[in-house]
Amino acid sequence: MNLMLDNKVVVVTGASKGIGYACAEAFVREGAKVALVSRNQSNLDAALAMLPGSHHAPIAIVADMTHAADAARMVVDVESTLGAIDVLVNSAGAAKRYPPAELDAASWHDAMDAKFFSCIHPVDAVIRKMAARGQGAIVNIIGAGGKTASPVHLPGGSANAALMLATVGLAAAYGPSGVRVNGINPGGTLTGRMKEGLQAEARMTGLAESELLLRLQARIPLRRLATPEDIARVAVFLASDQASYVTGAIVPMDGGAGSVI
């Protein structure tokens, strides 16, 4: 299938690692002009070194999406270098997990900054520009934690739920202007963050990481965790013209673990 992304200007936030990097790589392979955004220059340098060759050299921009001013500057930098932004993929931000007894006002605010505003700020910086041109696609990488409450993920899950509502609401508001907005809700995904969690649980329980991983996978109907590349393939499709009639969708990608409508 030709996704017709050649020469499209694509911004991926949180692009130096994990799902964000996999998305950036997938768009590079499709021939897009890709801007990778992250808070850390050394991580961006490492990501650029791993990307496959392309006739469009990807660019890297250091910016913190929790700050609206950084998001606005990032958009100016991208457009001055690559041109008007056709696609925005938000993969920046992950909220910390807290036992309920440790929750305070700061933890709730931090979660909203880390997950909700890290997506809303770049969206706010580009969506009206897309609407003025009559086209554009935004894909928010959100998280299954916004659908099912977990005692240790209440602030982050709440931020995910808010981002889902914003995604669907923005799709309705900007659909008449030709802008599509969709979300993806990954479940367990084999990223560095997941591996760190398994290491921590192994230290706490005394069980081997391999055993913990097997137990986790056994609870998933597809019997495996997602890879970042799994998520990226869906993100690239949603961003493409092949998904031209898809907007306001929240796509679950948890291997069937969340048996909900």
C-alpha positions as CSV (number, residue, x, y, z in Angstrom):
1,M,0.0,0.0,0.0
2,N,1.3,3.4,-1.0
3,L,0.7,5.7,2.0
4,M,1.6,8.7,-0.1
5,L,3.8,10.3,2.6
6,D,6.7,11.1,0.3
7,N,7.8,14.8,0.9
8,K,5.3,15.3,3.7
9,V,6.6,17.4,6.6
10,V,6.2,15.3,9.7
11,V,7.0,16.3,13.3
12,V,7.4,13.6,15.9
13,T,7.7,14.6,19.6
14,G,9.4,12.3,22.1
15,A,11.2,11.0,19.1
16,S,14.5,10.0,20.5
17,K,13.4,6.7,22.1
18,G,10.7,4.1,22.2
19,I,7.5,4.6,20.3
20,G,8.4,8.1,19.3
21,Y,11.7,6.9,17.7
22,A,9.9,4.0,16.0
23,C,7.4,6.5,14.5
24,A,10.1,8.8,13.3
25,E,11.9,5.8,11.6
26,A,8.7,4.7,10.0
27,F,8.0,8.1,8.5
28,V,11.6,8.3,7.2
29,R,11.2,5.0,5.5
30,E,8.0,6.4,3.8
31,G,10.1,9.3,2.3
32,A,8.7,12.0,4.6
33,K,10.7,15.1,5.7
34,V,10.9,14.3,9.4
35,A,11.7,16.5,12.4
36,L,12.6,14.7,15.6
37,V,11.8,16.6,18.8
38,S,13.1,15.7,22.3
39,R,14.3,17.5,25.4
40,N,17.8,15.9,25.2
41,Q,20.4,16.7,22.5
42,S,22.5,13.6,23.1
43,N,19.5,11.3,22.8
44,L,18.5,13.1,19.6
45,D,22.0,12.6,18.2
46,A,21.9,8.9,19.0
47,A,18.5,8.6,17.3
48,L,19.6,10.4,14.2
49,A,22.6,8.1,14.0
50,M,20.3,5.0,14.0
51,L,17.9,6.2,11.3
52,P,18.0,4.6,7.9
53,G,19.2,6.6,4.9
54,S,16.8,8.9,3.2
55,H,16.8,11.4,0.4
56,H,15.4,13.8,3.0
57,A,17.8,14.3,5.9
58,P,15.9,14.3,9.2
59,I,16.4,17.2,11.5
60,A,16.5,17.3,15.3
61,I,15.1,20.0,17.6
62,V,15.6,20.2,21.3
63,A,12.4,21.5,23.0
64,D,10.4,20.6,26.0
65,M,6.7,20.2,25.1
66,T,5.6,20.8,28.6
67,H,6.3,24.5,27.9
68,A,4.0,26.2,25.4
69,A,6.8,28.6,24.4
70,D,9.1,25.7,23.4
71,A,6.3,24.1,21.4
72,A,5.7,27.4,19.5
73,R,9.4,27.8,18.9
74,M,9.7,24.3,17.7
75,V,7.0,24.8,15.1
76,V,8.7,28.0,13.8
77,D,12.0,26.1,13.5
78,V,10.5,23.2,11.6
79,E,8.6,25.4,9.2
80,S,11.6,27.6,8.5
81,T,13.7,24.5,7.7
82,L,11.3,21.9,6.2
83,G,8.1,23.8,5.3
84,A,4.5,23.8,6.5
85,I,3.8,20.9,8.9
86,D,1.5,18.2,7.4
87,V,1.6,15.7,10.2
88,L,2.1,15.9,13.9
89,V,2.7,12.8,16.0
90,N,2.7,13.4,19.8
91,S,4.7,10.7,21.6
92,A,6.3,13.0,24.3
93,G,5.6,12.6,27.9
94,A,4.9,9.9,30.4
95,A,3.5,10.4,33.9
96,K,5.1,8.9,37.0
97,R,3.3,6.2,39.0
98,Y,2.5,6.8,42.6
99,P,1.1,4.6,45.4
100,P,-2.2,6.3,46.5
101,A,-0.8,7.2,49.9
102,E,1.9,9.3,48.2
103,L,-0.5,11.4,46.0
104,D,-0.5,15.1,46.6
105,A,-1.4,18.2,44.6
106,A,2.0,18.3,42.9
107,S,1.7,14.7,41.6
108,W,-1.6,15.5,39.9
109,H,-0.2,18.7,38.3
110,D,3.0,16.9,37.3
111,A,1.0,14.2,35.5
112,M,-1.0,16.7,33.5
113,D,2.2,18.6,32.5
114,A,4.0,15.4,31.6
115,K,1.2,13.7,29.5
116,F,-1.6,16.1,28.8
117,F,0.1,19.4,28.1
118,S,3.1,17.8,26.4
119,C,0.6,16.9,23.7
120,I,-1.8,19.9,23.9
121,H,1.0,22.5,23.5
122,P,2.3,21.3,20.1
123,V,-1.3,20.6,18.9
124,D,-2.2,24.2,19.8
125,A,0.9,25.5,18.0
126,V,0.0,23.7,14.7
127,I,-3.7,23.0,14.4
128,R,-4.9,26.4,13.3
129,K,-2.1,26.6,10.8
130,M,-3.3,23.3,9.4
131,A,-6.9,24.5,9.4
132,A,-5.9,27.6,7.4
133,R,-4.4,25.4,4.7
134,G,-7.4,23.1,4.8
135,Q,-5.4,19.9,5.6
136,G,-3.4,18.2,8.3
137,A,-3.2,15.1,10.4
138,I,-2.5,14.7,14.1
139,V,-1.9,11.5,15.9
140,N,-1.7,11.4,19.7
141,I,0.0,8.4,21.4
142,I,-2.0,8.3,24.6
143,G,-2.2,5.1,26.7
144,A,-4.6,2.4,27.8
145,G,-4.3,3.7,31.4
146,G,-6.9,6.3,30.5
147,K,-9.6,3.6,30.1
148,T,-9.0,1.5,33.2
149,A,-8.3,3.0,36.6
150,S,-5.2,1.6,38.3
151,P,-4.5,2.6,42.0
152,V,-0.8,3.3,41.1
153,H,-1.6,5.3,37.9
154,L,-4.3,7.6,38.9
155,P,-2.8,11.0,37.9
156,G,-1.3,9.6,34.7
157,G,-4.5,7.7,33.8
158,S,-6.5,10.9,34.4
159,A,-4.2,12.8,32.1
160,N,-4.7,10.1,29.5
161,A,-8.4,10.2,29.8
162,A,-8.4,14.0,29.4
163,L,-6.2,13.7,26.3
164,M,-8.6,11.2,24.8
165,L,-11.5,13.7,25.2
166,A,-9.4,16.5,23.8
167,T,-8.4,14.3,20.8
168,V,-12.0,13.5,20.0
169,G,-13.2,17.1,20.6
170,L,-10.5,18.6,18.5
171,A,-11.4,16.2,15.7
172,A,-15.0,17.4,15.8
173,A,-14.0,21.0,15.9
174,Y,-11.4,21.0,13.1
175,G,-12.8,18.3,10.8
176,P,-14.7,20.9,8.8
177,S,-11.4,22.6,8.2
178,G,-9.8,19.4,6.8
179,V,-7.8,18.5,9.9
180,R,-8.0,14.9,11.2
181,V,-7.1,14.1,14.8
182,N,-6.8,10.6,16.1
183,G,-5.3,8.8,19.1
184,I,-3.7,5.5,19.8
185,N,-3.9,3.7,23.2
186,P,-0.9,1.4,23.5
187,G,-1.0,-1.2,26.3
188,G,2.2,-2.9,27.5
189,T,4.9,-2.1,25.0
190,L,8.5,-3.3,24.9
191,T,10.3,0.0,25.5
192,G,13.1,1.0,27.8
193,R,10.5,2.2,30.3
194,M,8.8,-1.3,30.3
195,K,12.2,-3.0,30.8
196,E,13.0,-0.7,33.7
197,G,9.7,-1.6,35.3
198,L,10.4,-5.3,34.9
199,Q,13.9,-4.8,36.5
200,A,12.3,-3.0,39.5
201,E,9.7,-5.7,39.9
202,A,12.3,-8.4,39.7
203,R,14.2,-6.7,42.5
204,M,11.1,-6.4,44.6
205,T,9.7,-10.0,44.1
206,G,12.9,-11.9,43.6
207,L,11.5,-13.4,40.4
208,A,13.5,-13.4,37.2
209,E,12.6,-10.7,34.6
210,S,11.9,-13.5,32.1
211,E,9.3,-15.1,34.4
212,L,7.6,-11.7,35.1
213,L,7.4,-11.1,31.3
214,L,5.9,-14.5,30.7
215,R,3.2,-13.9,33.4
216,L,2.4,-10.5,31.9
217,Q,2.1,-11.9,28.4
218,A,-0.1,-14.7,29.6
219,R,-2.7,-12.1,30.5
220,I,-2.8,-10.8,27.0
221,P,-5.0,-12.6,24.4
222,L,-2.3,-12.2,21.7
223,R,0.2,-13.6,24.2
224,R,2.9,-10.9,23.7
225,L,3.6,-7.3,24.4
226,A,3.6,-4.8,21.6
227,T,6.8,-3.5,20.0
228,P,7.3,0.2,19.3
229,E,7.2,-0.7,15.6
230,D,3.7,-2.2,16.0
231,I,2.4,1.2,17.3
232,A,4.4,3.1,14.7
233,R,2.8,1.2,11.8
234,V,-0.7,2.3,12.9
235,A,0.4,5.8,13.6
236,V,1.8,6.1,10.0
237,F,-1.4,4.7,8.6
238,L,-3.6,7.2,10.6
239,A,-1.4,10.0,9.4
240,S,-1.7,9.0,5.8
241,D,-4.3,9.8,3.1
242,Q,-5.2,6.1,3.2
243,A,-7.0,7.0,6.5
244,S,-8.7,10.1,5.0
245,Y,-12.1,9.2,6.5
246,V,-10.7,8.4,10.0
247,T,-10.9,11.1,12.6
248,G,-11.9,11.2,16.2
249,A,-10.9,7.6,16.6
250,I,-9.1,6.2,19.7
251,V,-7.4,3.0,18.5
252,P,-6.7,0.4,21.3
253,M,-3.5,-1.4,20.9
254,D,-3.3,-3.7,23.9
255,G,-3.3,-7.1,22.3
256,G,-7.0,-7.6,23.4
257,A,-6.2,-7.2,27.1
258,G,-8.9,-4.6,27.6
259,S,-12.1,-6.4,26.6
260,V,-14.2,-3.2,26.4
261,I,-16.3,-1.6,23.7
